[in-house]
Amino acid sequence: MSTTQMARLLPWSTPEGNPCFLHGDGNGYLSRLADNIESVQLGMAGELLDHAADMLADRKATPDQLRFVLARMSEALRDVHRIAESRGARMPVPDADEDDVPARSDEVSA
């Protein structure tokens, strides 16, 4: 596995809306702060899913209530997508060894 150091996409933006990145070993204060914020965002997204399911099951929910929960779902999905992009970009890239290439179905080992 290649361990090339990638910049971490942080779960916040600049006041102008630009992404923030962090270079480092992942053990510093800002890394821990980002981990905590991501944990809160993921937890809130899970709770919001439960709330949305309850609202959808409630035939008395008004269009304004549903619109509100949909807006919050959109925000939560944006946060979760950013977390996935950040974590995916930091995953180690496997080395391209011949032993790691899966055999084709028409190849038979002797």
C-alpha positions, -999 to 999 in steps of 0.1 A, spaced: 0 0 0 12 35 -9 12 59 21 13 92 2 2 120 25 -29 136 13 -44 169 25 -75 163 46 -107 180 35 -121 195 67 -158 196 76 -159 234 74 -154 261 48 -139 296 48 -163 325 52 -162 328 14 -174 292 11 -141 277 -1 -130 243 12 -104 241 40 -77 215 39 -52 202 66 -18 187 60 -4 166 88 -2 132 104 -38 132 116 -29 134 153 -30 171 160 -56 193 176 -73 203 143 -75 167 132 -92 157 165 -116 187 162 -125 177 126 -130 141 138 -154 153 166 -173 176 142 -177 147 117 -189 124 144 -216 150 154 -226 155 118 -230 117 112 -250 113 144 -273 142 136 -278 128 101 -289 94 116 -313 111 140 -327 132 111 -333 100 91 -355 87 120 -373 120 123 -380 121 85 -393 86 86 -417 95 114 -429 126 95 -434 106 63 -455 81 82 -476 109 97 -505 118 73 -511 150 93 -477 164 84 -481 197 65 -463 206 33 -443 232 52 -432 206 78 -421 182 50 -403 210 31 -385 219 64 -374 183 70 -363 180 34 -342 211 37 -325 197 68 -320 163 50 -303 181 21 -279 198 45 -272 165 63 -266 148 30 -242 175 20 -222 170 52 -221 132 49 -210 135 12 -182 158 23 -171 134 50 -171 105 25 -150 126 0 -125 135 28 -122 99 40 -120 84 6 -93 108 -5 -72 97 25 -75 60 19 -42 43 9 -38 34 -27 -30 -3 -33 2 -10 -51 -2 -25 -86 14 -59 -81 8 -88 -104 -2 -110 -74 -30 -86 -66 -46 -88 -100 -76 -111 -99 -75 -141 -123 -98 -141 -152 -125 -167 -152 -110 -184 -183 -76 -188 -167 -72 -220 -147 -43 -227 -123 -25 -259 -127 
